[in-house]
Amino acid sequence: MTHFTQINPPHRLLMGPGPINADPRVLRAMASQLLGQYDPAMTHYMNEVMEMYRALFRTENRWTLLVDGTSRAGIEAVLMSVICPGDKVLVPVFGRFGQLLCEIARRCRAEVHTIEIPWGDVFEPGRIEDAIKRVRPRILLTVQGDTSTTMLQPLDQLGEICRRNDVLFYTDATASIGGNPLEADAWGLDAVSAGLQKCLGGPSGSAPVTLSDRCAAAIRRRAHVEEGIRTPLHRPGDEEIIYSNYFDLAMIMDYWGPERLNHHTEATSMLFAARECARLLLEEGVDMAVARHKIHGDAMLAGIGGMDLAVFGDIRHKMNNVLGVVIPPGIDGEQVRGMMLSDFAIEIGTSFGPLHGKIWRIGTMGYNARKDCVMQTLAALEGVLNRLGYTCPQGAGLQAAWDSYGTAARRATCPG
Ligand SMILES: Cc1ncc(COP(=O)(O)O)c(C=O)c1O
């Protein structure tokens, strides 16, 4: 038999659009010993996780819990549990992850309507309202930060529009939570799903979800406790069953609620990770974490500008935590990524669809939203580009980033 060595991954600095290096404290939490599902210590942790993510999502929603699986599992759980076959949904698509919402909604047998804009832009609220009036959807499905384009869709006015038109309002905040403002209650969101592997500084594999009372009530109307654990006291909901067992949020709520009705076996190590991610963010303060992402995102933006590289998209709507950098003419983007990895152990991101081969995506998020990570990445990129024939003034990227940090520090000491 072949001798397999112990896992010992090479050292990498992950500066792409996520995943990023996990915070060592999150990794340590994951190495904790397992507990039984109904051990009071375990259910106590589950309740703490609910409380912590309420603070992170900025909500009072009772139903704030984890779906076991990557962020896509959180999206699929919400869409499967809310959309009944034949429901109309509206998706404003401004990148790949809007397309993913359409894809999942179609598999829920929704009637999917889209509005589109070129990648690199975001929607005006008025355009979304016009489409809502025309389509009359049951749900508006949005992406807050679409990492494929690096753009952040403003959501603050959409909840009000949805209420006026009796539409449920969902957003995928996988890539934005913790690094950009998100106000689930103040913005009238009915459902939000997220992930750990971006600004929360964890690994992928757990999807925090929050549901408003009206959204939870809509899901409850489809409740159907599975055979084997059902008792005569469990009355089925009076609406169509949810066509997934694993992603049935009505059953997942019963598991996280006081009944602790068995569903799946909670992914304990991931719950420990999710708890530590939230704990770290709350310890720092959500607003401080967002400000940190802005400071390092701005420094990366300044550094890229200092190298005379163009940035992608409507920069006014850029996410704090990821930047699209236009690959200069005559430069092979994949060769640059290859040299960054082999010679500096730094990963920067490629891109999808219409942007493939045109931009790199460089992240500054979670544990890697730090000055040393920004400076190392800029220095390495400048070196590689110069080596491949794109000449830029020596050290200009680093100097511009330093200036940006200086401005941020002055702003912090003399606000206004
Ligand atoms: C905005 C957005 N939504 C969803 C996903 C899918 O996440 P996962 O790969 O964890 O399922 C990603 C991953 O990059 C993302 O950026």
The ligand as a MOL file (V3000), in Angstrom:
LIG
                    3D

  0  0  0     0  0            999 V3000
M  V30 BEGIN CTAB
M  V30 COUNTS 16 16 0 0 0
M  V30 BEGIN ATOM
M  V30 1 C -21.8190 35.9630 -3.2840 0
M  V30 2 C -21.5870 34.4960 -3.1790 0
M  V30 3 N -22.6330 33.6740 -3.0330 0
M  V30 4 C -22.4790 32.3450 -2.9290 0
M  V30 5 C -21.2460 31.7630 -2.9800 0
M  V30 6 C -21.1340 30.2800 -2.9040 0
M  V30 7 O -20.4990 29.9080 -1.7380 0
M  V30 8 P -20.0420 28.4200 -1.4230 0
M  V30 9 O -18.9720 28.0970 -2.3980 0
M  V30 10 O -19.5800 28.4980 0.0070 0
M  V30 11 O -21.2220 27.5290 -1.5640 0
M  V30 12 C -20.1150 32.5820 -3.1120 0
M  V30 13 C -18.7670 31.9810 -3.1950 0
M  V30 14 O -17.8160 32.5760 -3.6030 0
M  V30 15 C -20.2950 33.9760 -3.2170 0
M  V30 16 O -19.2450 34.8010 -3.3610 0
M  V30 END ATOM
M  V30 BEGIN BOND
M  V30 1 1 1 2
M  V30 2 1 2 3
M  V30 3 2 2 15
M  V30 4 2 3 4
M  V30 5 1 4 5
M  V30 6 1 5 6
M  V30 7 2 5 12
M  V30 8 1 6 7
M  V30 9 1 7 8
M  V30 10 2 8 9
M  V30 11 1 8 10
M  V30 12 1 8 11
M  V30 13 1 12 13
M  V30 14 1 12 15
M  V30 15 2 13 14
M  V30 16 1 15 16
M  V30 END BOND
M  V30 END CTAB
M  END
